[in-house]
Amino acid sequence: MSRETLINIALAAILLAVPIWAHFADEPFIITLSTKVAILALAGVGLNLALGLGGLVSFGHAAYFGIGGYAMGILASHAQDYTPFMEWPFVIEGTNQMPIIWLVAVVMSGLAALAIGALSLRTSGIFFIMITLAFGQMFYYFAISWTAYGGEDGVSIYVRNEFPGLNTLDAIQFFALAFTALMLALIFSSRIAKSRFGLALTAARQAEQRVETVGIKPFQLRLTVFVISGMITGLAGALMADLNRFVSPVMLSWQTSGEIMIFVILGGVARLFGPVAGAAMFILMEHILGGFSEFWHGWLGLVLLLIVLFARGGLIGVLAGKEKADG
Amino acid sequence: MDILQLLIGGIANGCIYGLVALGFVLIYKATEAVNFAQGDMMMIGAFITLTMVNEEWWGLPFGIGVILAIVIMAGLSYLLEVVVIRKLFGQPQFAVVILTIALGFVLRFFAGVIWGHDPQSLETPFAGKAFDIGGLILGYDEAVVIIATAVLTISLYFFFQRTRLGVAMQAASQNQLAAYYMGIPVKWISSMIWAVAGVTATVAGILFAAKGAIDPASGLLGIKAFAAAVIGGFGSLPGALAGGLIIGIVEPMAQYFAPPGYSQIMPYAIMLIVLVVRPNGLFAQIQQKKV
């Protein structure tokens, strides 16, 4: 087993052990923090597929995160008010069932990623960064002016949605859901990276012309990975909305896109567990530094500067050393 | 009349966006780095000027304060390139993006610690007065913004066309390797470009703080200036200015004519349309340069 695999297992074990300990020590806040780490890591896993594997610097992943969040907010708010979401041409009721909400979140964010990706993948480099940012901002300002769902104030949901067979109001059970989703996404993304599709993507990232020459279209590969990436981040958004029982346009802002990117960079780009390490570090810093200064972003900025300057593989890179034969 | 009035305000705002966008483009052309902290550099430049000029701080004469602030910001930007940015040479583009975003956090943080988080105005000799041209109000501050932008743009033009350093900068941005072979000190040129971008940011900041008020979060307007730079083609200096003016003018117009909320979408909507129709911007200059 390589050193990185050991570190990955250790990270997963810590993320699982801390809330279980907190459960028995009766520290619900720590369980909530751990759940937050798992969910944000999930969003990062999504972005890492596009950024790490596909080499696509998307600065608009908040769009999918927010779409996932709003899928939950809209469906649950209709269930809460007993008003149908739409009546014509057929009646669609709101719902408070997580599996349905997740499905809607994943499908909607996937569709958004398909549309955004199809347009933005025609460009590359700085223009790709900017066009994804622009789409994200459009969703942000749209949500602000969408008064039907709270506009700038967002939507509050009073009771957490339900999952068959579980009591989601129990913090540790909701954590279990988020943790399972994260682990499944990690297994899925490691499978993708090793599949023919993933190898072709890596090749397209490293030498686009060669890939074209052997008859593979990089555009299609990239669009596919972009959509998958958006779906995973969308699922994270739905979970996040359920954790907070609240959705607001902040989820769609470009700062959120930046934060998701920060998880990936802090932890290590293209490293499987990079987003997990990054999100954990982010939340720890927010919690510890946020305690004595609400402007903890300054410190986050310093840490980021150091990581980008001196630790190119992020946290995982520092712990596990260089990745072998896979740049 | 209303529309003309909006137009004046829009042009003045657009000049500020354009100046910040100019900084983006300068740096991008010369080093292919994208400086997401350009807006925050503007904010720092404004605060330094404010410290020099305002009565509650040092109370220096306005002109001297402005010149000092510009010199200091040029030096700081130069150092920034030497100490931080150069370390990233050869790393993927998003490393610089993240680095400069992080830098923005840090700058905002220090600005908050030093100058506090309340908006402050720059005390200028031209505050609060206005020309009245047949019912049309042109504030001195707006006039100064437009004139200062024009002067700075023209001097930059002559700087790039006529001076040794300017021509060397052009050469380095078109083909670094060839410029290097011709004996141009490319590294030093990159640092100097950052210094020039620092100067344009400071001028933008001074104008911004003179027209309204500045606080540590003001640098976030950089993201709009970014859209301006993209609209203009990201490789073209006149394009950046034009992009800034487009956004500056469209914003108040949209506020006036469109339903509330939509005016904020406009800069990005325009940028999207431009990117979809002309993927390299309105004033595309980069044809072969693939990143």
Chai-1 contact restraints between the chains, C-beta under 6 A:
chainA,res_idxA,chainB,res_idxB,connection_type,confidence,min_distance_angstrom,max_distance_angstrom,comment,restraint_id
A,V57,B,F94,contact,1.0,0.0,6.0,A-B,restraint_1
A,L119,B,V276,contact,1.0,0.0,6.0,A-B,restraint_2
A,T123,B,P279,contact,1.0,0.0,6.0,A-B,restraint_3
A,G125,B,V291,contact,1.0,0.0,6.0,A-B,restraint_4
A,I126,B,V34,contact,1.0,0.0,6.0,A-B,restraint_5
A,M130,B,V230,contact,1.0,0.0,6.0,A-B,restraint_6
A,I131,B,L275,contact,1.0,0.0,6.0,A-B,restraint_7
A,A134,B,Y268,contact,1.0,0.0,6.0,A-B,restraint_8
A,A134,B,M271,contact,1.0,0.0,6.0,A-B,restraint_9
A,A134,B,L272,contact,1.0,0.0,6.0,A-B,restraint_10
A,Q137,B,Y268,contact,1.0,0.0,6.0,A-B,restraint_11
A,M138,B,I265,contact,1.0,0.0,6.0,A-B,restraint_12
A,M138,B,Y268,contact,1.0,0.0,6.0,A-B,restraint_13
A,Y141,B,Q264,contact,1.0,0.0,6.0,A-B,restraint_14
A,Y141,B,I265,contact,1.0,0.0,6.0,A-B,restraint_15
A,I144,B,G261,contact,1.0,0.0,6.0,A-B,restraint_16
A,S145,B,G261,contact,1.0,0.0,6.0,A-B,restraint_17
A,G258,B,I101,contact,1.0,0.0,6.0,A-B,restraint_18
A,I265,B,I98,contact,1.0,0.0,6.0,A-B,restraint_19
A,F295,B,F109,contact,1.0,0.0,6.0,A-B,restraint_20
A,F295,B,G112,contact,1.0,0.0,6.0,A-B,restraint_21
A,H297,B,F105,contact,1.0,0.0,6.0,A-B,restraint_22
A,G298,B,F105,contact,1.0,0.0,6.0,A-B,restraint_23
A,G298,B,V106,contact,1.0,0.0,6.0,A-B,restraint_24
A,G298,B,F109,contact,1.0,0.0,6.0,A-B,restraint_25
A,G301,B,A102,contact,1.0,0.0,6.0,A-B,restraint_26
A,G301,B,F105,contact,1.0,0.0,6.0,A-B,restraint_27
A,G301,B,V106,contact,1.0,0.0,6.0,A-B,restraint_28
A,L302,B,V106,contact,1.0,0.0,6.0,A-B,restraint_29
A,L304,B,A102,contact,1.0,0.0,6.0,A-B,restraint_30
A,L305,B,A102,contact,1.0,0.0,6.0,A-B,restraint_31
A,V308,B,A95,contact,1.0,0.0,6.0,A-B,restraint_32
A,V308,B,I98,contact,1.0,0.0,6.0,A-B,restraint_33
A,V308,B,L99,contact,1.0,0.0,6.0,A-B,restraint_34
A,L309,B,K87,contact,1.0,0.0,6.0,A-B,restraint_35
